[in-house]
Amino acid sequence: MHQMHQSYRTALVTGASSGIGEQLARLLAADGCDLILVARRAGRLAEVAASLRAAHQVQVEVIVADLTTPAGLLAAEERLADAGRPVELLVNNAGFSVSGSVADVPVGSAEAQIRLNVLAVVRLTHAVLPGMLRRGHGGVLNVSSVAGFVISPGSAVYGATKAFVTSFSESLAAEVSGRGVHVTALCPGLTRTEFHDEGHERASSAPSFAWLDAGRVARAGLDAVATGRPLVVPGAQYKLIAGLFRAVPRPALRNAVKAWRRS
């Protein structure tokens, strides 16, 4: 069934102070969309909000919140559930990764990744979805990763959280199909952002052709959710990787990954 192209007048974007989240906010503002920006860094969030208001004459609210904490999550949930101020697009972009073997990384950092990358995505989606379905209009764009398709020793928890996000998004898209709500998983590979400046040694050694532009990734995600495509993998190189990982038998993949780890 062909989905209609949607436009959104209000959007809440998590992790909006930098990287893909900031690019998503800038593109939405340029389209005339009013914004609610959620992030931990108050100063940086205020800077982004002020620049968007000045450049695009849109309304920009800010919610300074750490979505790994109950209080931070509740603040965002309450704004999304406010029937008097409906949010037409939810962008679950906030996420983080910690490099290291499961046995070596503190369990608290593993739990924090799951709280942000999984629990926050589910809770925020749950907060906004009933209103969208009542109105028969809305979108949920979940920023996942190609890491969700692959075997990821050294970032096992992160890869698993992104597999969850992609699976959750595709299943939810099927649940709400035909009811005016679009759900999309955006699955980029390596993207030039602060995320990969934070000591990801394998990422820093990746060749230049592996890197995607954050603005192009953001545009691919917004185009996909507007047109109702449940899954988008930006970049020809990552479309190929995702396709290969889905096609190659799992035992062969596991053996290849083990050999690569030993090399």
C-alpha positions as CSV (number, residue, x, y, z in Angstrom):
1,M,0.0,0.0,0.0
2,H,1.4,3.4,-1.0
3,Q,1.8,5.7,2.0
4,M,1.1,9.4,1.7
5,H,3.9,11.9,2.1
6,Q,3.5,13.6,5.5
7,S,4.7,16.9,6.8
8,Y,5.1,17.7,10.5
9,R,4.5,21.0,12.3
10,T,5.9,20.0,15.6
11,A,8.8,17.6,16.5
12,L,10.5,16.5,19.6
13,V,14.2,15.5,19.0
14,T,16.3,13.7,21.7
15,G,20.1,14.1,21.7
16,A,19.6,17.3,19.8
17,S,22.7,19.2,21.0
18,S,25.1,17.8,18.4
19,G,25.7,15.3,15.6
20,I,22.8,13.7,13.7
21,G,20.3,15.0,16.2
22,E,21.4,18.6,15.7
23,Q,21.3,18.1,11.9
24,L,17.7,16.6,12.2
25,A,16.7,19.7,14.2
26,R,18.2,22.1,11.7
27,L,16.5,20.4,8.7
28,L,13.1,20.3,10.5
29,A,13.4,24.0,11.4
30,A,14.3,24.9,7.8
31,D,11.0,23.1,6.8
32,G,9.1,25.4,9.3
33,C,8.6,22.8,12.0
34,D,8.4,24.0,15.6
35,L,10.7,22.0,17.9
36,I,11.2,20.6,21.4
37,L,14.9,19.8,21.8
38,V,16.0,17.3,24.5
39,A,19.6,16.8,25.6
40,R,21.8,16.8,28.7
41,R,24.0,19.9,28.0
42,A,22.0,23.0,28.9
43,G,24.5,25.5,27.4
44,R,24.9,23.7,24.1
45,L,21.1,23.1,23.8
46,A,20.5,26.8,24.4
47,E,22.9,27.7,21.6
48,V,21.3,25.4,19.1
49,A,17.8,26.6,20.1
50,A,18.8,30.3,19.7
51,S,20.4,29.7,16.3
52,L,17.3,27.9,15.0
53,R,14.9,30.6,16.2
54,A,17.0,33.3,14.6
55,A,17.6,31.5,11.3
56,H,14.1,30.0,10.7
57,Q,11.6,32.0,13.0
58,V,10.3,28.7,14.5
59,Q,9.3,28.1,18.1
60,V,11.9,26.1,20.0
61,E,11.4,24.7,23.5
62,V,14.2,23.0,25.3
63,I,14.1,20.2,27.9
64,V,17.4,19.7,29.7
65,A,17.2,16.0,30.7
66,D,19.3,12.9,31.1
67,L,17.1,10.2,29.6
68,T,19.0,7.5,31.5
69,T,17.4,8.8,34.7
70,P,13.8,8.4,35.8
71,A,13.3,12.2,36.2
72,G,14.8,13.0,32.8
73,L,12.6,10.3,31.1
74,L,9.5,11.5,32.9
75,A,10.0,15.1,31.8
76,A,10.2,14.1,28.1
77,E,7.3,11.6,28.5
78,E,5.0,14.3,30.0
79,R,5.7,16.7,27.2
80,L,5.0,14.0,24.6
81,A,1.7,13.0,26.3
82,D,0.4,16.6,26.6
83,A,-2.8,16.5,24.5
84,G,-3.1,20.3,24.5
85,R,0.2,20.6,22.7
86,P,0.4,17.7,20.3
87,V,3.8,16.5,19.0
88,E,3.5,15.3,15.4
89,L,7.0,13.8,15.0
90,L,9.1,12.0,17.7
91,V,12.8,11.6,16.8
92,N,14.5,9.1,19.2
93,N,18.1,10.0,18.3
94,A,19.8,10.0,21.7
95,G,22.2,7.0,22.1
96,F,25.7,6.1,23.1
97,S,28.2,3.3,22.9
98,V,31.0,2.1,25.1
99,S,33.9,0.2,23.6
100,G,35.3,-2.8,25.3
101,S,34.6,-6.5,26.0
102,V,31.5,-7.3,28.1
103,A,33.7,-8.8,30.9
104,D,35.9,-5.6,31.0
105,V,33.3,-2.8,30.9
106,P,31.5,-1.8,34.1
107,V,28.0,-3.3,34.2
108,G,26.6,0.2,35.0
109,S,27.7,1.4,31.6
110,A,26.1,-1.5,29.9
111,E,22.9,-0.8,31.8
112,A,23.0,2.9,30.9
113,Q,23.3,2.1,27.2
114,I,20.2,-0.1,27.5
115,R,18.3,2.6,29.4
116,L,19.0,5.2,26.8
117,N,19.2,3.2,23.6
118,V,16.3,0.8,24.4
119,L,14.1,1.8,27.4
120,A,13.9,5.5,26.5
121,V,12.9,4.7,22.9
122,V,10.1,2.4,24.1
123,R,8.8,4.7,26.8
124,L,8.9,7.9,24.7
125,T,7.2,6.1,21.8
126,H,4.6,4.8,24.2
127,A,3.9,8.3,25.5
128,V,3.3,9.9,22.1
129,L,1.7,7.1,20.1
130,P,-1.9,7.1,21.5
131,G,-2.4,10.7,20.6
132,M,-1.0,10.2,17.1
133,L,-3.3,7.3,16.5
134,R,-6.3,9.3,17.8
135,R,-5.5,12.1,15.4
136,G,-4.6,9.8,12.6
137,H,-1.4,11.6,11.9
138,G,2.2,11.4,13.2
139,G,5.7,9.9,12.8
140,V,8.3,8.2,14.9
141,L,11.9,8.2,13.6
142,N,14.2,6.0,15.6
143,V,17.9,6.4,14.9
144,S,19.3,2.9,14.9
145,S,22.5,1.7,13.3
146,V,24.0,-0.7,10.9
147,A,25.6,-2.2,14.1
148,G,22.2,-3.8,14.7
149,F,22.7,-6.0,11.6
150,V,26.2,-7.1,12.3
151,I,28.2,-9.1,14.9
152,S,29.9,-6.5,17.1
153,P,32.6,-7.9,19.4
154,G,33.9,-4.9,21.4
155,S,30.5,-3.2,21.3
156,A,28.2,-6.2,22.0
157,V,25.7,-4.2,24.1
158,Y,25.5,-1.3,21.7
159,G,25.0,-3.7,18.7
160,A,22.3,-5.5,20.6
161,T,20.5,-2.3,21.6
162,K,20.4,-1.3,17.9
163,A,19.1,-4.7,16.8
164,F,16.3,-4.1,19.3
165,V,15.6,-0.6,17.9
166,T,15.4,-1.8,14.3
167,S,13.2,-4.8,15.2
168,F,10.9,-2.7,17.4
169,S,10.5,-0.1,14.7
170,E,9.7,-2.5,11.9
171,S,7.2,-4.4,14.1
172,L,5.6,-1.1,15.3
173,A,5.4,0.1,11.7
174,A,3.3,-3.0,10.8
175,E,1.1,-2.5,13.9
176,V,0.1,1.1,12.9
177,S,0.0,0.6,9.1
178,G,-2.9,2.3,7.5
179,R,-3.7,4.4,10.6
180,G,-1.8,7.6,9.5
181,V,1.3,7.0,11.7
182,H,4.7,6.3,10.1
183,V,7.5,4.6,12.0
184,T,11.0,4.4,10.6
185,A,14.3,3.0,11.7
186,L,17.3,5.0,10.4
187,C,20.4,2.8,10.3
188,P,23.5,4.7,9.4
189,G,27.1,3.4,9.5
190,L,30.0,5.6,10.6
191,T,28.9,9.2,10.6
192,R,31.1,12.2,11.3
193,T,29.9,13.4,14.7
194,E,31.2,13.9,18.2
195,F,29.9,10.4,18.9
196,H,32.9,9.0,17.1
197,D,35.3,11.5,18.6
198,E,34.9,10.0,22.0
199,G,37.7,7.4,21.8
200,H,36.3,4.8,19.5
201,E,39.7,3.5,18.4
202,R,38.4,1.2,15.6
203,A,36.2,3.9,14.2
204,S,39.1,6.4,14.1
205,S,41.1,4.0,11.9
206,A,38.3,3.5,9.4
207,P,39.0,4.6,5.8
208,S,37.6,7.8,4.5
209,F,35.1,6.1,2.2
210,A,33.4,4.5,5.3
211,W,32.3,7.9,6.7
212,L,28.9,9.4,6.1
213,D,27.9,13.1,6.3
214,A,25.6,13.7,9.3
215,G,23.4,16.1,7.3
216,R,22.8,13.6,4.5
217,V,22.0,10.9,7.1
218,A,19.5,13.2,8.8
219,R,17.8,14.0,5.4
220,A,17.6,10.3,4.5
221,G,15.8,9.7,7.8
222,L,13.3,12.5,7.5
223,D,12.5,11.6,3.9
224,A,11.9,8.0,4.9
225,V,9.6,8.8,7.8
226,A,7.7,11.3,5.7
227,T,7.0,8.7,3.0
228,G,6.3,5.8,5.4
229,R,9.4,3.6,4.7
230,P,10.0,1.4,7.8
231,L,13.8,1.1,7.3
232,V,16.4,3.2,5.7
233,V,20.2,2.5,5.4
234,P,22.0,5.7,4.1
235,G,25.0,5.3,1.8
236,A,25.6,2.7,-0.9
237,Q,28.5,1.1,1.1
238,Y,26.2,0.4,4.1
239,K,23.3,-0.8,2.0
240,L,25.8,-3.4,0.6
241,I,27.1,-4.3,4.1
242,A,23.6,-4.6,5.6
243,G,22.5,-6.8,2.6
244,L,25.5,-9.1,3.0
245,F,25.0,-9.5,6.7
246,R,21.4,-10.4,6.2
247,A,22.2,-12.9,3.4
248,V,25.3,-14.7,4.6
249,P,24.7,-17.7,7.0
250,R,25.3,-16.8,10.6
251,P,28.0,-19.5,11.3
252,A,30.1,-18.1,8.4
253,L,29.7,-14.6,9.8
254,R,30.7,-15.7,13.3
255,N,33.8,-17.4,11.9
256,A,34.8,-14.3,9.8
257,V,34.4,-12.0,12.8
258,K,36.5,-14.3,15.0
259,A,39.3,-14.4,12.4
260,W,39.1,-10.6,12.1
261,R,39.4,-10.2,15.9
262,R,42.5,-12.4,15.9
263,S,44.2,-10.5,13.0
